[in-house]
Amino acid sequence: MCGIAGVIHRDPDQPVSRALLKCLCSALEHRGPDDEGLYVSGPVGLGMRRLSIIDLSGGQQPIFNEDGSKVIVFNGEIYNYRELRRGLIARGHTLRSQGDTETVLHLYEELGPACVEQLRGMFAFAIWDATQRTLLLGRDRFGIKPLYVLTAPWGIAFASELKALHAADLTSRALDWEALDMFLQLGYIPAPASPFRDVRKLEPAQTLLWKSSGETVVRRYWHLPHERASGPPAVETRIREWVDESVAAHQVSDVPVAVFLSGGLDSSSVVASMALREAGGGGRGGEPPHAFTARYFGSGNETADETGLARQLAERYGVNLTLVDIQPEIRDVFEPIVWALDEPHADDSAIPTWLLSQTVARDYKVALTGIGGDELFGGYPRHLGLPLAEVYAKLPAAVRRLASAAAHLLPEPRAATLGVDRVKRFLRSGDGAMSERFLSFMTRLADGERPGLYAPGLRATITGQAARTRFRSLCLEETCPPGLSAALYLDYMTYLPDDILALSDRLAMAHSLEIRVPFVDHELAARVFPLPYHLKIGWWRNKRLLKRAMRDRLPAAHFGAPKRGFVGPTSAWLRNELRGMLEDELSPARQRRLGYFDPPTIDRLLFSTWHRLYVERPAGK
C-alpha cells in the first residue's frame, strides 16, 4: 500500500524538479510512512510513499524491469501475485523482489496496457515506458484505490490524493461548480469530476495512456457481467464458499490483519469466515480474528448501538473484540477529517470511520471490512423501493405531483431518522427511465431546492444537470444491465466508488491503515452479480440470499436487527451536541465573504470548511 505521484513534461528539455516531486510525496506521507522512493530523469518524475505490508524487507519502489527501460510506482495489493509471479518466472522473466509491484511491471512487458486484466486486487499505478515515451495509468475495477489526473499543454501530473496536486501548486484551484452542484445533490462528487476544473479522477476499471505528443487514450478494460444467470444448485452453499474464498484471498499479507465489525450482516459474515478459516488451520497461526466495534455515546446512541450483536458473534467464535468509544466531541478532529477526505463529502460514517481507524492503526496496518455487501446482494432500501416505484409510476401524473407536494411538507423527525426523507425520495421518483428513478432515490437536495442556495451571480452559471447527465450516460452504455439490476449496476458505478470506498480509503489511510473489502472483488462479483434479482431480495426483505447463506453461521439476532449502517448517531449529534460547532462553520458572515451561497439558506451545508482548507489554504501548507 502506498501513495503515488508523478509529473511528466512534454518538452524533453524541461526537467522535473526533484523538490517538486518531494513536495508531492510529502503530502502523501500518511499513506506510506515506512519509505519514500523517487525517480527523476529529465522530463520524467515518479514518486511514492510506502506502507510495508508484503515483502517487508524488499519491494522498495520505484521498480525497474531488467534493462531499466520501464519503471513503475504502485499503490494497492494484488492478491493473485504469487500465481502470476510463478508464471512470469517460468516464461523467463527475472524478478528481483518477492512482492506484487514487480509482477505488474513484467506483465506490462508482455501485455502492454492489457496487463490490468490479469490482476485481482485493488490498485492504482503508473508505468513510464522510456522506449515508447508513454505513461500508463491504471485503476482497479471498482475504484478501491484513488487516482487524480491533471493534463495540460505542458504535460501530465497524477497523485493518489488531490491534496498532493494542491500542495505542489499544480492545480489552478478554479472550482468546478457543476461538480460541486452534484455534491449538493448527492453528497459526493461522481467520477470523473473533481472539485477543480483542471483535475479529473481516473474512473474505475480504466487505463489512461499518455503519449509525449500530448495525446491521451482512455480505455475501460472491464465491465460488470451483462448476462443473467440462473442460480446454481445449492446456491446458499455456493455463496458461503465464494465469500470464504474471497475473504481468504484478501488476507494475503506479511503483517497481521484486523477486521472492522459493525454488528451488521456483511461485516459479521466476514468475521465468521475469518474465524472459521483460522479454526481450520488456514489462517495465520490459528489466532482468532481481532475485531473492532464502535460504541457510541451522546444523543441517539441507543438507535446506533450494535455492540450487543458484536459481542454475540465474538462469543460464538472466540473473537478478540475491542470496543472503541466514540463521543460527540469532534472539534479537534473535524478539520483533519475534511482535509483527509480531499473533496466535499456528506456521509455520516466519516466520524466513526476516522476514530475507529485511528484506534486500529495503533496496532495494525491492515483491516478487512464488510463494505460492498449491500451493492452485491441488494441491501439498501432503494433496492426494495425501485420495484414499487415502477408501480407508482403508473399512477396519473396529477396524483403523483400531489403526493410529492404533500410529502415535502412533512417535518423531519427530531430523532434524525431517515424514514421521512426516504418517503420524500420515493414520491418524487416519477415515471422516467431507470437512471432517473435511481437518481431520485439518491438525491438529497432536489433540482428545485438547490438553486436557492446559491448567490444570484453564481446561480445563473450552473445548469444543475450534471448528475442527471452522468447517470443517464451510464445507463446508455451497452453494458448497463436490463431491468432492476440496473440499480445495482449504478450503485457500483457511482455510490460505491465515489462515496463509500473513497471515504474509507482517505480516512483509514490518513492513519496509515489499509482497508480491504472482500465483498468488492471482481471474481466474487462475476459469480453473484448475474444471479436473478428475485434470489437476492424478497418482498420487503433485503439481502434475502445472503441471509439464507449465513443462517447457520450468525446468531439469530443478526437477522432480525434493523439496518443501521456504519453511520453512528451523527445526525442526532449535529442537532444537539455539535450544533454550536455547525453554526460557527456556517455563519452568515463567512458565507457573505465567500460569496457562493445565500446565507439564509446555507445552514444545512458543510461546504465552507472544505473551501477554507482546499481553496483558501496556500499551496504547500
Secondary structure, DSSP 8 states (H G I E B T S, - for coil): -EEEEEEEESSTTS---HHHHHHHHHTTGGG-BTEEEEEEETTEEEEEEE---SSSSS--SSEE-TTSSEEEEEEEEETTHHHHHHHHHHTT-----SSSHHHHHHHHHHHGGGGGGG--EEEEEEEEETTTTEEEEEE-TT--S--EEEEETTEEEEESSHHHHHHTT-S---B-HHHHHHHHHHSS--TT--SBTT-EE--TTEEEEEETTS-EEEEE------S-----TTHHHHHHHHHHHHHHHTT--SS-EEEE--SSHHHHHHHHHHHHHHHTT-SSTT---EEEEEEE-STTHHHH--HHHHHHHHHHHT-EEEEEEE-S--HHHHHHHHHHHSS----TTHHHHHHHHHHHTTT-SEEE--TTHHHHHT-SHHHHHHHHHHHHTTS-HHHHHHHHHHHHTS---TT--SHHHHHHHHHT-TTS-HHHHHHHHH-SS-TTTSGGGB-HHHHTT--S-HHHHHHHHHHHSTTS-STTHHHHHHIIIIIIIIIIIHHHHHHHHTTT-EEE-TTS-HHHHHHHTTS-HHHH-BTTBTTHHHHHHTTTTS-THHHHS----TTTTHHHHHHTTTHHHHHHHT-HHHHHHH-SB-GGGGGG--HHHHHIIIIIS-TT-
